[in-house]
Amino acid sequence: MSPHLQRFAPADGAFYAYADIAHLTDDSMAWTYRLLADTGVALAPGIDFDPAGGHRWVRFSFAGAADEMTGALGRLERWLNLP
């Protein structure tokens, strides 16, 4: 597993993951807007859930069709230039 994908908060729900993106940005709001504009993939900025510390976190929602989730993760992977 990539070292960048190792910091996730424990899952408290069936369809969400809260991920640390501090290695990518310290402004989750701007980062998620840029991601959406570039790829069409929408993530929730962490500041929506934690105004004090969420600026380096994002929330993924997997509450969609499996093929849509697969496509979105592929676009995210390419945008991040992951191997």
mmCIF file of the N, C-alpha and C atoms, coordinates in Angstrom:
data_MODEL
# 
_entry.id   MODEL 
# 
loop_
_atom_site.group_PDB 
_atom_site.id 
_atom_site.type_symbol 
_atom_site.label_atom_id 
_atom_site.label_alt_id 
_atom_site.label_comp_id 
_atom_site.label_asym_id 
_atom_site.label_entity_id 
_atom_site.label_seq_id 
_atom_site.pdbx_PDB_ins_code 
_atom_site.Cartn_x 
_atom_site.Cartn_y 
_atom_site.Cartn_z 
_atom_site.occupancy 
_atom_site.B_iso_or_equiv 
_atom_site.pdbx_formal_charge 
_atom_site.auth_seq_id 
_atom_site.auth_comp_id 
_atom_site.auth_asym_id 
_atom_site.auth_atom_id 
_atom_site.pdbx_PDB_model_num 
ATOM 1   N N  . MET A 1 1  ? 0.845   -1.181 0.000   1.00 0.00 ? 1  MET A N  1 
ATOM 2   C CA . MET A 1 1  ? 0.000   0.000  0.000   1.00 0.00 ? 1  MET A CA 1 
ATOM 3   C C  . MET A 1 1  ? 0.885   1.238  0.000   1.00 0.00 ? 1  MET A C  1 
ATOM 4   N N  . SER A 1 2  ? 0.473   2.211  -0.790  1.00 0.00 ? 2  SER A N  1 
ATOM 5   C CA . SER A 1 2  ? 1.210   3.465  -0.860  1.00 0.00 ? 2  SER A CA 1 
ATOM 6   C C  . SER A 1 2  ? 1.260   4.123  0.514   1.00 0.00 ? 2  SER A C  1 
ATOM 7   N N  . PRO A 1 3  ? 2.410   4.685  0.903   1.00 0.00 ? 3  PRO A N  1 
ATOM 8   C CA . PRO A 1 3  ? 2.487   5.364  2.205   1.00 0.00 ? 3  PRO A CA 1 
ATOM 9   C C  . PRO A 1 3  ? 1.543   6.552  2.296   1.00 0.00 ? 3  PRO A C  1 
ATOM 10  N N  . HIS A 1 4  ? 1.123   7.084  1.142   1.00 0.00 ? 4  HIS A N  1 
ATOM 11  C CA . HIS A 1 4  ? 0.197   8.218  1.147   1.00 0.00 ? 4  HIS A CA 1 
ATOM 12  C C  . HIS A 1 4  ? -1.229  7.792  1.469   1.00 0.00 ? 4  HIS A C  1 
ATOM 13  N N  . LEU A 1 5  ? -1.512  6.516  1.409   1.00 0.00 ? 5  LEU A N  1 
ATOM 14  C CA . LEU A 1 5  ? -2.867  6.038  1.627   1.00 0.00 ? 5  LEU A CA 1 
ATOM 15  C C  . LEU A 1 5  ? -3.029  5.363  2.983   1.00 0.00 ? 5  LEU A C  1 
ATOM 16  N N  . GLN A 1 6  ? -2.121  5.561  3.891   1.00 0.00 ? 6  GLN A N  1 
ATOM 17  C CA . GLN A 1 6  ? -2.139  4.853  5.154   1.00 0.00 ? 6  GLN A CA 1 
ATOM 18  C C  . GLN A 1 6  ? -2.864  5.586  6.272   1.00 0.00 ? 6  GLN A C  1 
ATOM 19  N N  . ARG A 1 7  ? -3.171  6.855  6.155   1.00 0.00 ? 7  ARG A N  1 
ATOM 20  C CA . ARG A 1 7  ? -3.806  7.591  7.241   1.00 0.00 ? 7  ARG A CA 1 
ATOM 21  C C  . ARG A 1 7  ? -5.281  7.796  6.966   1.00 0.00 ? 7  ARG A C  1 
ATOM 22  N N  . PHE A 1 8  ? -6.067  6.910  7.489   1.00 0.00 ? 8  PHE A N  1 
ATOM 23  C CA . PHE A 1 8  ? -7.518  7.005  7.392   1.00 0.00 ? 8  PHE A CA 1 
ATOM 24  C C  . PHE A 1 8  ? -8.096  6.925  8.795   1.00 0.00 ? 8  PHE A C  1 
ATOM 25  N N  . ALA A 1 9  ? -9.119  7.721  9.054   1.00 0.00 ? 9  ALA A N  1 
ATOM 26  C CA . ALA A 1 9  ? -9.833  7.625  10.320  1.00 0.00 ? 9  ALA A CA 1 
ATOM 27  C C  . ALA A 1 9  ? -10.659 6.343  10.299  1.00 0.00 ? 9  ALA A C  1 
ATOM 28  N N  . PRO A 1 10 ? -10.903 5.728  11.463  1.00 0.00 ? 10 PRO A N  1 
ATOM 29  C CA . PRO A 1 10 ? -11.728 4.510  11.492  1.00 0.00 ? 10 PRO A CA 1 
ATOM 30  C C  . PRO A 1 10 ? -13.104 4.777  10.880  1.00 0.00 ? 10 PRO A C  1 
ATOM 31  N N  . ALA A 1 11 ? -13.588 3.821  10.110  1.00 0.00 ? 11 ALA A N  1 
ATOM 32  C CA . ALA A 1 11 ? -14.892 3.972  9.451   1.00 0.00 ? 11 ALA A CA 1 
ATOM 33  C C  . ALA A 1 11 ? -16.013 3.788  10.457  1.00 0.00 ? 11 ALA A C  1 
ATOM 34  N N  . ASP A 1 12 ? -16.834 4.818  10.626  1.00 0.00 ? 12 ASP A N  1 
ATOM 35  C CA . ASP A 1 12 ? -17.985 4.737  11.518  1.00 0.00 ? 12 ASP A CA 1 
ATOM 36  C C  . ASP A 1 12 ? -19.277 4.505  10.744  1.00 0.00 ? 12 ASP A C  1 
ATOM 37  N N  . GLY A 1 13 ? -19.218 4.537  9.435   1.00 0.00 ? 13 GLY A N  1 
ATOM 38  C CA . GLY A 1 13 ? -20.391 4.331  8.601   1.00 0.00 ? 13 GLY A CA 1 
ATOM 39  C C  . GLY A 1 13 ? -20.053 3.402  7.459   1.00 0.00 ? 13 GLY A C  1 
ATOM 40  N N  . ALA A 1 14 ? -21.064 2.999  6.746   1.00 0.00 ? 14 ALA A N  1 
ATOM 41  C CA . ALA A 1 14 ? -20.876 2.012  5.701   1.00 0.00 ? 14 ALA A CA 1 
ATOM 42  C C  . ALA A 1 14 ? -20.348 2.587  4.396   1.00 0.00 ? 14 ALA A C  1 
ATOM 43  N N  . PHE A 1 15 ? -20.516 3.891  4.160   1.00 0.00 ? 15 PHE A N  1 
ATOM 44  C CA . PHE A 1 15 ? -20.223 4.428  2.843   1.00 0.00 ? 15 PHE A CA 1 
ATOM 45  C C  . PHE A 1 15 ? -19.215 5.571  2.817   1.00 0.00 ? 15 PHE A C  1 
ATOM 46  N N  . TYR A 1 16 ? -18.546 5.839  3.914   1.00 0.00 ? 16 TYR A N  1 
ATOM 47  C CA . TYR A 1 16 ? -17.662 7.002  3.973   1.00 0.00 ? 16 TYR A CA 1 
ATOM 48  C C  . TYR A 1 16 ? -16.261 6.631  4.438   1.00 0.00 ? 16 TYR A C  1 
ATOM 49  N N  . ALA A 1 17 ? -15.286 7.390  3.938   1.00 0.00 ? 17 ALA A N  1 
ATOM 50  C CA . ALA A 1 17 ? -13.909 7.287  4.431   1.00 0.00 ? 17 ALA A CA 1 
ATOM 51  C C  . ALA A 1 17 ? -13.393 8.703  4.608   1.00 0.00 ? 17 ALA A C  1 
ATOM 52  N N  . TYR A 1 18 ? -12.733 8.953  5.727   1.00 0.00 ? 18 TYR A N  1 
ATOM 53  C CA . TYR A 1 18 ? -12.168 10.263 6.053   1.00 0.00 ? 18 TYR A CA 1 
ATOM 54  C C  . TYR A 1 18 ? -10.660 10.122 5.936   1.00 0.00 ? 18 TYR A C  1 
ATOM 55  N N  . ALA A 1 19 ? -10.053 10.828 4.968   1.00 0.00 ? 19 ALA A N  1 
ATOM 56  C CA . ALA A 1 19 ? -8.648  10.618 4.640   1.00 0.00 ? 19 ALA A CA 1 
ATOM 57  C C  . ALA A 1 19 ? -7.799  11.860 4.883   1.00 0.00 ? 19 ALA A C  1 
ATOM 58  N N  . ASP A 1 20 ? -6.620  11.634 5.429   1.00 0.00 ? 20 ASP A N  1 
ATOM 59  C CA . ASP A 1 20 ? -5.631  12.682 5.666   1.00 0.00 ? 20 ASP A CA 1 
ATOM 60  C C  . ASP A 1 20 ? -4.938  13.009 4.343   1.00 0.00 ? 20 ASP A C  1 
ATOM 61  N N  . ILE A 1 21 ? -5.005  14.270 3.913   1.00 0.00 ? 21 ILE A N  1 
ATOM 62  C CA . ILE A 1 21 ? -4.333  14.695 2.683   1.00 0.00 ? 21 ILE A CA 1 
ATOM 63  C C  . ILE A 1 21 ? -3.271  15.755 2.973   1.00 0.00 ? 21 ILE A C  1 
ATOM 64  N N  . ALA A 1 22 ? -2.755  15.766 4.198   1.00 0.00 ? 22 ALA A N  1 
ATOM 65  C CA . ALA A 1 22 ? -1.760  16.769 4.597   1.00 0.00 ? 22 ALA A CA 1 
ATOM 66  C C  . ALA A 1 22 ? -0.524  16.731 3.707   1.00 0.00 ? 22 ALA A C  1 
ATOM 67  N N  . HIS A 1 23 ? -0.206  15.576 3.127   1.00 0.00 ? 23 HIS A N  1 
ATOM 68  C CA . HIS A 1 23 ? 0.955   15.482 2.234   1.00 0.00 ? 23 HIS A CA 1 
ATOM 69  C C  . HIS A 1 23 ? 0.677   16.128 0.875   1.00 0.00 ? 23 HIS A C  1 
ATOM 70  N N  . LEU A 1 24 ? -0.599  16.482 0.632   1.00 0.00 ? 24 LEU A N  1 
ATOM 71  C CA . LEU A 1 24 ? -0.992  17.111 -0.631  1.00 0.00 ? 24 LEU A CA 1 
ATOM 72  C C  . LEU A 1 24 ? -1.344  18.590 -0.497  1.00 0.00 ? 24 LEU A C  1 
ATOM 73  N N  . THR A 1 25 ? -1.899  18.972 0.662   1.00 0.00 ? 25 THR A N  1 
ATOM 74  C CA . THR A 1 25 ? -2.376  20.350 0.832   1.00 0.00 ? 25 THR A CA 1 
ATOM 75  C C  . THR A 1 25 ? -2.638  20.651 2.299   1.00 0.00 ? 25 THR A C  1 
ATOM 76  N N  . ASP A 1 26 ? -2.757  21.929 2.605   1.00 0.00 ? 26 ASP A N  1 
ATOM 77  C CA . ASP A 1 26 ? -3.232  22.344 3.927   1.00 0.00 ? 26 ASP A CA 1 
ATOM 78  C C  . ASP A 1 26 ? -4.520  23.157 3.777   1.00 0.00 ? 26 ASP A C  1 
ATOM 79  N N  . ASP A 1 27 ? -5.166  23.021 2.597   1.00 0.00 ? 27 ASP A N  1 
ATOM 80  C CA . ASP A 1 27 ? -6.419  23.720 2.312   1.00 0.00 ? 27 ASP A CA 1 
ATOM 81  C C  . ASP A 1 27 ? -7.367  22.767 1.581   1.00 0.00 ? 27 ASP A C  1 
ATOM 82  N N  . SER A 1 28 ? -8.076  21.950 2.351   1.00 0.00 ? 28 SER A N  1 
ATOM 83  C CA . SER A 1 28 ? -8.938  20.931 1.748   1.00 0.00 ? 28 SER A CA 1 
ATOM 84  C C  . SER A 1 28 ? -10.057 21.543 0.914   1.00 0.00 ? 28 SER A C  1 
ATOM 85  N N  . MET A 1 29 ? -10.510 22.721 1.255   1.00 0.00 ? 29 MET A N  1 
ATOM 86  C CA . MET A 1 29 ? -11.574 23.361 0.475   1.00 0.00 ? 29 MET A CA 1 
ATOM 87  C C  . MET A 1 29 ? -11.076 23.670 -0.935  1.00 0.00 ? 29 MET A C  1 
ATOM 88  N N  . ALA A 1 30 ? -9.966  24.368 -1.054  1.00 0.00 ? 30 ALA A N  1 
ATOM 89  C CA . ALA A 1 30 ? -9.416  24.711 -2.366  1.00 0.00 ? 30 ALA A CA 1 
ATOM 90  C C  . ALA A 1 30 ? -9.042  23.446 -3.139  1.00 0.00 ? 30 ALA A C  1 
ATOM 91  N N  . TRP A 1 31 ? -8.476  22.472 -2.455  1.00 0.00 ? 31 TRP A N  1 
ATOM 92  C CA . TRP A 1 31 ? -8.048  21.228 -3.096  1.00 0.00 ? 31 TRP A CA 1 
ATOM 93  C C  . TRP A 1 31 ? -9.241  20.481 -3.688  1.00 0.00 ? 31 TRP A C  1 
ATOM 94  N N  . THR A 1 32 ? -10.353 20.392 -2.936  1.00 0.00 ? 32 THR A N  1 
ATOM 95  C CA . THR A 1 32 ? -11.519 19.679 -3.446  1.00 0.00 ? 32 THR A CA 1 
ATOM 96  C C  . THR A 1 32 ? -12.173 20.444 -4.598  1.00 0.00 ? 32 THR A C  1 
ATOM 97  N N  . TYR A 1 33 ? -12.175 21.763 -4.575  1.00 0.00 ? 33 TYR A N  1 
ATOM 98  C CA . TYR A 1 33 ? -12.698 22.535 -5.704  1.00 0.00 ? 33 TYR A CA 1 
ATOM 99  C C  . TYR A 1 33 ? -11.865 22.289 -6.959  1.00 0.00 ? 33 TYR A C  1 
ATOM 100 N N  . ARG A 1 34 ? -10.545 22.267 -6.809  1.00 0.00 ? 34 ARG A N  1 
ATOM 101 C CA . ARG A 1 34 ? -9.656  22.013 -7.946  1.00 0.00 ? 34 ARG A CA 1 
ATOM 102 C C  . ARG A 1 34 ? -9.863  20.598 -8.484  1.00 0.00 ? 34 ARG A C  1 
ATOM 103 N N  . LEU A 1 35 ? -9.977  19.624 -7.584  1.00 0.00 ? 35 LEU A N  1 
ATOM 104 C CA . LEU A 1 35 ? -10.232 18.240 -7.985  1.00 0.00 ? 35 LEU A CA 1 
ATOM 105 C C  . LEU A 1 35 ? -11.532 18.150 -8.788  1.00 0.00 ? 35 LEU A C  1 
ATOM 106 N N  . LEU A 1 36 ? -12.586 18.773 -8.297  1.00 0.00 ? 36 LEU A N  1 
ATOM 107 C CA . LEU A 1 36 ? -13.875 18.737 -8.977  1.00 0.00 ? 36 LEU A CA 1 
ATOM 108 C C  . LEU A 1 36 ? -13.775 19.375 -10.366 1.00 0.00 ? 36 LEU A C  1 
ATOM 109 N N  . ALA A 1 37 ? -13.132 20.531 -10.458 1.00 0.00 ? 37 ALA A N  1 
ATOM 110 C CA . ALA A 1 37 ? -13.000 21.224 -11.743 1.00 0.00 ? 37 ALA A CA 1 
ATOM 111 C C  . ALA A 1 37 ? -12.192 20.406 -12.746 1.00 0.00 ? 37 ALA A C  1 
ATOM 112 N N  . ASP A 1 38 ? -11.153 19.745 -12.279 1.00 0.00 ? 38 ASP A N  1 
ATOM 113 C CA . ASP A 1 38 ? -10.251 19.005 -13.164 1.00 0.00 ? 38 ASP A CA 1 
ATOM 114 C C  . ASP A 1 38 ? -10.773 17.631 -13.555 1.00 0.00 ? 38 ASP A C  1 
ATOM 115 N N  . THR A 1 39 ? -11.528 16.977 -12.661 1.00 0.00 ? 39 THR A N  1 
ATOM 116 C CA . THR A 1 39 ? -11.877 15.568 -12.881 1.00 0.00 ? 39 THR A CA 1 
ATOM 117 C C  . THR A 1 39 ? -13.368 15.258 -12.840 1.00 0.00 ? 39 THR A C  1 
ATOM 118 N N  . GLY A 1 40 ? -14.162 16.147 -12.275 1.00 0.00 ? 40 GLY A N  1 
ATOM 119 C CA . GLY A 1 40 ? -15.571 15.848 -12.069 1.00 0.00 ? 40 GLY A CA 1 
ATOM 120 C C  . GLY A 1 40 ? -15.827 15.002 -10.836 1.00 0.00 ? 40 GLY A C  1 
ATOM 121 N N  . VAL A 1 41 ? -14.791 14.739 -10.049 1.00 0.00 ? 41 VAL A N  1 
ATOM 122 C CA . VAL A 1 41 ? -14.914 13.950 -8.813  1.00 0.00 ? 41 VAL A CA 1 
ATOM 123 C C  . VAL A 1 41 ? -15.126 14.912 -7.651  1.00 0.00 ? 41 VAL A C  1 
ATOM 124 N N  . ALA A 1 42 ? -16.196 14.695 -6.894  1.00 0.00 ? 42 ALA A N  1 
ATOM 125 C CA . ALA A 1 42 ? -16.511 15.560 -5.749  1.00 0.00 ? 42 ALA A CA 1 
ATOM 126 C C  . ALA A 1 42 ? -16.194 14.835 -4.449  1.00 0.00 ? 42 ALA A C  1 
ATOM 127 N N  . LEU A 1 43 ? -15.373 15.455 -3.630  1.00 0.00 ? 43 LEU A N  1 
ATOM 128 C CA . LEU A 1 43 ? -15.097 15.000 -2.270  1.00 0.00 ? 43 LEU A CA 1 
ATOM 129 C C  . LEU A 1 43 ? -15.501 16.123 -1.333  1.00 0.00 ? 43 LEU A C  1 
ATOM 130 N N  . ALA A 1 44 ? -15.843 15.786 -0.122  1.00 0.00 ? 44 ALA A N  1 
ATOM 131 C CA . ALA A 1 44 ? -16.188 16.811 0.860   1.00 0.00 ? 44 ALA A CA 1 
ATOM 132 C C  . ALA A 1 44 ? -14.926 17.255 1.587   1.00 0.00 ? 44 ALA A C  1 
ATOM 133 N N  . PRO A 1 45 ? -14.677 18.563 1.659   1.00 0.00 ? 45 PRO A N  1 
ATOM 134 C CA . PRO A 1 45 ? -13.513 19.032 2.413   1.00 0.00 ? 45 PRO A CA 1 
ATOM 135 C C  . PRO A 1 45 ? -13.696 18.754 3.896   1.00 0.00 ? 45 PRO A C  1 
ATOM 136 N N  . GLY A 1 46 ? -12.613 18.422 4.556   1.00 0.00 ? 46 GLY A N  1 
ATOM 137 C CA . GLY A 1 46 ? -12.663 18.090 5.973   1.00 0.00 ? 46 GLY A CA 1 
ATOM 138 C C  . GLY A 1 46 ? -13.154 19.216 6.858   1.00 0.00 ? 46 GLY A C  1 
ATOM 139 N N  . ILE A 1 47 ? -12.982 20.447 6.418   1.00 0.00 ? 47 ILE A N  1 
ATOM 140 C CA . ILE A 1 47 ? -13.437 21.561 7.255   1.00 0.00 ? 47 ILE A CA 1 
ATOM 141 C C  . ILE A 1 47 ? -14.947 21.571 7.429   1.00 0.00 ? 47 ILE A C  1 
ATOM 142 N N  . ASP A 1 48 ? -15.668 20.859 6.562   1.00 0.00 ? 48 ASP A N  1 
ATOM 143 C CA . ASP A 1 48 ? -17.115 20.731 6.738   1.00 0.00 ? 48 ASP A CA 1 
ATOM 144 C C  . ASP A 1 48 ? -17.465 19.920 7.987   1.00 0.00 ? 48 ASP A C  1 
ATOM 145 N N  . PHE A 1 49 ? -16.534 19.093 8.442   1.00 0.00 ? 49 PHE A N  1 
ATOM 146 C CA . PHE A 1 49 ? -16.778 18.206 9.577   1.00 0.00 ? 49 PHE A CA 1 
ATOM 147 C C  . PHE A 1 49 ? -15.966 18.583 10.805  1.00 0.00 ? 49 PHE A C  1 
ATOM 148 N N  . ASP A 1 50 ? -14.862 19.301 10.595  1.00 0.00 ? 50 ASP A N  1 
ATOM 149 C CA . ASP A 1 50 ? -13.981 19.695 11.691  1.00 0.00 ? 50 ASP A CA 1 
ATOM 150 C C  . ASP A 1 50 ? -13.371 21.053 11.346  1.00 0.00 ? 50 ASP A C  1 
ATOM 151 N N  . PRO A 1 51 ? -14.041 22.161 11.710  1.00 0.00 ? 51 PRO A N  1 
ATOM 152 C CA . PRO A 1 51 ? -13.551 23.486 11.342  1.00 0.00 ? 51 PRO A CA 1 
ATOM 153 C C  . PRO A 1 51 ? -12.151 23.796 11.888  1.00 0.00 ? 51 PRO A C  1 
ATOM 154 N N  . ALA A 1 52 ? -11.767 23.189 12.979  1.00 0.00 ? 52 ALA A N  1 
ATOM 155 C CA . ALA A 1 52 ? -10.453 23.472 13.565  1.00 0.00 ? 52 ALA A CA 1 
ATOM 156 C C  . ALA A 1 52 ? -9.330  22.672 12.906  1.00 0.00 ? 52 ALA A C  1 
ATOM 157 N N  . GLY A 1 53 ? -9.555  21.414 12.600  1.00 0.00 ? 53 GLY A N  1 
ATOM 158 C CA . GLY A 1 53 ? -8.470  20.566 12.096  1.00 0.00 ? 53 GLY A CA 1 
ATOM 159 C C  . GLY A 1 53 ? -8.725  19.917 10.753  1.00 0.00 ? 53 GLY A C  1 
ATOM 160 N N  . GLY A 1 54 ? -9.873  20.168 10.153  1.00 0.00 ? 54 GLY A N  1 
ATOM 161 C CA . GLY A 1 54 ? -10.239 19.475 8.932   1.00 0.00 ? 54 GLY A CA 1 
ATOM 162 C C  . GLY A 1 54 ? -9.636  20.021 7.656   1.00 0.00 ? 54 GLY A C  1 
ATOM 163 N N  . HIS A 1 55 ? -8.826  21.048 7.759   1.00 0.00 ? 55 HIS A N  1 
ATOM 164 C CA . HIS A 1 55 ? -8.248  21.651 6.556   1.00 0.00 ? 55 HIS A CA 1 
ATOM 165 C C  . HIS A 1 55 ? -7.247  20.737 5.855   1.00 0.00 ? 55 HIS A C  1 
ATOM 166 N N  . ARG A 1 56 ? -6.896  19.635 6.464   1.00 0.00 ? 56 ARG A N  1 
ATOM 167 C CA . ARG A 1 56 ? -5.970  18.665 5.851   1.00 0.00 ? 56 ARG A CA 1 
ATOM 168 C C  . ARG A 1 56 ? -6.615  17.295 5.681   1.00 0.00 ? 56 ARG A C  1 
ATOM 169 N N  . TRP A 1 57 ? -7.933  17.275 5.647   1.00 0.00 ? 57 TRP A N  1 
ATOM 170 C CA . TRP A 1 57 ? -8.682  16.019 5.517   1.00 0.00 ? 57 TRP A CA 1 
ATOM 171 C C  . TRP A 1 57 ? -9.769  16.170 4.466   1.00 0.00 ? 57 TRP A C  1 
ATOM 172 N N  . VAL A 1 58 ? -10.169 15.049 3.853   1.00 0.00 ? 58 VAL A N  1 
ATOM 173 C CA . VAL A 1 58 ? -11.315 15.005 2.944   1.00 0.00 ? 58 VAL A CA 1 
ATOM 174 C C  . VAL A 1 58 ? -12.156 13.788 3.286   1.00 0.00 ? 58 VAL A C  1 
ATOM 175 N N  . ARG A 1 59 ? -13.429 13.860 2.907   1.00 0.00 ? 59 ARG A N  1 
ATOM 176 C CA . ARG A 1 59 ? -14.309 12.716 3.123   1.00 0.00 ? 59 ARG A CA 1 
ATOM 177 C C  . ARG A 1 59 ? -14.761 12.178 1.770   1.00 0.00 ? 59 ARG A C  1 
ATOM 178 N N  . PHE A 1 60 ? -14.561 10.888 1.593   1.00 0.00 ? 60 PHE A N  1 
ATOM 179 C CA . PHE A 1 60 ? -15.040 10.158 0.422   1.00 0.00 ? 60 PHE A CA 1 
ATOM 180 C C  . PHE A 1 60 ? -16.407 9.577  0.753   1.00 0.00 ? 60 PHE A C  1 
ATOM 181 N N  . SER A 1 61 ? -17.319 9.621  -0.187  1.00 0.00 ? 61 SER A N  1 
ATOM 182 C CA . SER A 1 61 ? -18.595 8.926  -0.067  1.00 0.00 ? 61 SER A CA 1 
ATOM 183 C C  . SER A 1 61 ? -18.643 7.873  -1.165  1.00 0.00 ? 61 SER A C  1 
ATOM 184 N N  . PHE A 1 62 ? -18.994 6.666  -0.774  1.00 0.00 ? 62 PHE A N  1 
ATOM 185 C CA . PHE A 1 62 ? -19.098 5.564  -1.724  1.00 0.00 ? 62 PHE A CA 1 
ATOM 186 C C  . PHE A 1 62 ? -20.545 5.129  -1.879  1.00 0.00 ? 62 PHE A C  1 
ATOM 187 N N  . ALA A 1 63 ? -21.466 6.078  -1.741  1.00 0.00 ? 63 ALA A N  1 
ATOM 188 C CA . ALA A 1 63 ? -22.901 5.797  -1.818  1.00 0.00 ? 63 ALA A CA 1 
ATOM 189 C C  . ALA A 1 63 ? -23.400 6.012  -3.242  1.00 0.00 ? 63 ALA A C  1 
ATOM 190 N N  . GLY A 1 64 ? -22.838 5.264  -4.171  1.00 0.00 ? 64 GLY A N  1 
ATOM 191 C CA . GLY A 1 64 ? -23.242 5.357  -5.569  1.00 0.00 ? 64 GLY A CA 1 
ATOM 192 C C  . GLY A 1 64 ? -23.078 4.007  -6.227  1.00 0.00 ? 64 GLY A C  1 
ATOM 193 N N  . ALA A 1 65 ? -23.351 3.970  -7.502  1.00 0.00 ? 65 ALA A N  1 
ATOM 194 C CA . ALA A 1 65 ? -23.198 2.731  -8.261  1.00 0.00 ? 65 ALA A CA 1 
ATOM 195 C C  . ALA A 1 65 ? -21.728 2.332  -8.323  1.00 0.00 ? 65 ALA A C  1 
ATOM 196 N N  . ALA A 1 66 ? -21.471 1.048  -8.288  1.00 0.00 ? 66 ALA A N  1 
ATOM 197 C CA . ALA A 1 66 ? -20.097 0.535  -8.271  1.00 0.00 ? 66 ALA A CA 1 
ATOM 198 C C  . ALA A 1 66 ? -19.297 1.018  -9.474  1.00 0.00 ? 66 ALA A C  1 
ATOM 199 N N  . ASP A 1 67 ? -19.891 1.047  -10.660 1.00 0.00 ? 67 ASP A N  1 
ATOM 200 C CA . ASP A 1 67 ? -19.147 1.491  -11.843 1.00 0.00 ? 67 ASP A CA 1 
ATOM 201 C C  . ASP A 1 67 ? -18.826 2.981  -11.772 1.00 0.00 ? 67 ASP A C  1 
ATOM 202 N N  . GLU A 1 68 ? -19.698 3.782  -11.174 1.00 0.00 ? 68 GLU A N  1 
ATOM 203 C CA . GLU A 1 68 ? -19.418 5.207  -10.994 1.00 0.00 ? 68 GLU A CA 1 
ATOM 204 C C  . GLU A 1 68 ? -18.277 5.407  -10.000 1.00 0.00 ? 68 GLU A C  1 
ATOM 205 N N  . MET A 1 69 ? -18.269 4.630  -8.924  1.00 0.00 ? 69 MET A N  1 
ATOM 206 C CA . MET A 1 69 ? -17.201 4.738  -7.928  1.00 0.00 ? 69 MET A CA 1 
ATOM 207 C C  . MET A 1 69 ? -15.863 4.317  -8.528  1.00 0.00 ? 69 MET A C  1 
ATOM 208 N N  . THR A 1 70 ? -15.872 3.249  -9.304  1.00 0.00 ? 70 THR A N  1 
ATOM 209 C CA . THR A 1 70 ? -14.647 2.776  -9.954  1.00 0.00 ? 70 THR A CA 1 
ATOM 210 C C  . THR A 1 70 ? -14.109 3.837  -10.907 1.00 0.00 ? 70 THR A C  1 
ATOM 211 N N  . GLY A 1 71 ? -14.996 4.427  -11.698 1.00 0.00 ? 71 GLY A N  1 
ATOM 212 C CA . GLY A 1 71 ? -14.576 5.481  -12.618 1.00 0.00 ? 71 GLY A CA 1 
ATOM 213 C C  . GLY A 1 71 ? -14.016 6.691  -11.897 1.00 0.00 ? 71 GLY A C  1 
ATOM 214 N N  . ALA A 1 72 ? -14.679 7.106  -10.825 1.00 0.00 ? 72 ALA A N  1 
ATOM 215 C CA . ALA A 1 72 ? -14.221 8.266  -10.057 1.00 0.00 ? 72 ALA A CA 1 
ATOM 216 C C  . ALA A 1 72 ? -12.857 8.000  -9.421  1.00 0.00 ? 72 ALA A C  1 
ATOM 217 N N  . LEU A 1 73 ? -12.679 6.804  -8.873  1.00 0.00 ? 73 LEU A N  1 
ATOM 218 C CA . LEU A 1 73 ? -11.380 6.481  -8.267  1.00 0.00 ? 73 LEU A CA 1 
ATOM 219 C C  . LEU A 1 73 ? -10.282 6.421  -9.319  1.00 0.00 ? 73 LEU A C  1 
ATOM 220 N N  . GLY A 1 74 ? -10.605 5.955  -10.516 1.00 0.00 ? 74 GLY A N  1 
ATOM 221 C CA . GLY A 1 74 ? -9.627  5.951  -11.600 1.00 0.00 ? 74 GLY A CA 1 
ATOM 222 C C  . GLY A 1 74 ? -9.217  7.358  -11.997 1.00 0.00 ? 74 GLY A C  1 
ATOM 223 N N  . ARG A 1 75 ? -10.206 8.269  -12.095 1.00 0.00 ? 75 ARG A N  1 
ATOM 224 C CA . ARG A 1 75 ? -9.886  9.671  -12.428 1.00 0.00 ? 75 ARG A CA 1 
ATOM 225 C C  . ARG A 1 75 ? -9.054  10.316 -11.326 1.00 0.00 ? 75 ARG A C  1 
ATOM 226 N N  . LEU A 1 76 ? -9.391  10.020 -10.071 1.00 0.00 ? 76 LEU A N  1 
ATOM 227 C CA . LEU A 1 76 ? -8.619  10.545 -8.940  1.00 0.00 ? 76 LEU A CA 1 
ATOM 228 C C  . LEU A 1 76 ? -7.190  10.014 -8.985  1.00 0.00 ? 76 LEU A C  1 
ATOM 229 N N  . GLU A 1 77 ? -7.038  8.736  -9.248  1.00 0.00 ? 77 GLU A N  1 
ATOM 230 C CA . GLU A 1 77 ? -5.712  8.121  -9.320  1.00 0.00 ? 77 GLU A CA 1 
ATOM 231 C C  . GLU A 1 77 ? -4.868  8.791  -10.409 1.00 0.00 ? 77 GLU A C  1 
ATOM 232 N N  . ARG A 1 78 ? -5.438  8.996  -11.579 1.00 0.00 ? 78 ARG A N  1 
ATOM 233 C CA . ARG A 1 78 ? -4.701  9.651  -12.674 1.00 0.00 ? 78 ARG A CA 1 
ATOM 234 C C  . ARG A 1 78 ? -4.350  11.095 -12.321 1.00 0.00 ? 78 ARG A C  1 
ATOM 235 N N  . TRP A 1 79 ? -5.291  11.807 -11.697 1.00 0.00 ? 79 TRP A N  1 
ATOM 236 C CA . TRP A 1 79 ? -5.060  13.209 -11.298 1.00 0.00 ? 79 TRP A CA 1 
ATOM 237 C C  . TRP A 1 79 ? -3.923  13.322 -10.311 1.00 0.00 ? 79 TRP A C  1 
ATOM 238 N N  . LEU A 1 80 ? -3.839  12.342 -9.414  1.00 0.00 ? 80 LEU A N  1 
ATOM 239 C CA . LEU A 1 80 ? -2.773  12.335 -8.413  1.00 0.00 ? 80 LEU A CA 1 
ATOM 240 C C  . LEU A 1 80 ? -1.486  11.714 -8.939  1.00 0.00 ? 80 LEU A C  1 
ATOM 241 N N  . ASN A 1 81 ? -1.531  11.188 -10.153 1.00 0.00 ? 81 ASN A N  1 
ATOM 242 C CA . ASN A 1 81 ? -0.369  10.528 -10.772 1.00 0.00 ? 81 ASN A CA 1 
ATOM 243 C C  . ASN A 1 81 ? 0.127   9.345  -9.937  1.00 0.00 ? 81 ASN A C  1 
ATOM 244 N N  . LEU A 1 82 ? -0.822  8.561  -9.430  1.00 0.00 ? 82 LEU A N  1 
ATOM 245 C CA . LEU A 1 82 ? -0.443  7.387  -8.645  1.00 0.00 ? 82 LEU A CA 1 
ATOM 246 C C  . LEU A 1 82 ? -0.092  6.228  -9.572  1.00 0.00 ? 82 LEU A C  1 
ATOM 247 N N  . PRO A 1 83 ? 0.879   5.409  -9.171  1.00 0.00 ? 83 PRO A N  1 
ATOM 248 C CA . PRO A 1 83 ? 1.268   4.259  -10.009 1.00 0.00 ? 83 PRO A CA 1 
ATOM 249 C C  . PRO A 1 83 ? 0.186   3.204  -10.057 1.00 0.00 ? 83 PRO A C  1 
# 
